[in-house]
Amino acid sequence: MKKAYEYRDMTLDALVEAVAEESENVMTMRMQLGARTLDNPLNYRETKRNLARMKTVLTEMRRDSAAKE
């Protein structure tokens, strides 16, 4: 589990790529959860929370870059 400050150290492009990758991971886990093949359902919750943290930091970065222009 990463904290928000660890995502803030990433570049904007790297964070966008990480968000896309984590979104795919959440979708895959959602399918596995529905099919009851997910090993640990708590991992799904943690992955969703990490994705939310990433998206929050991404929004902050975009807002800050827009304000600087």
Beta strands, then each sheet from edge to edge (+ up, - down):
end
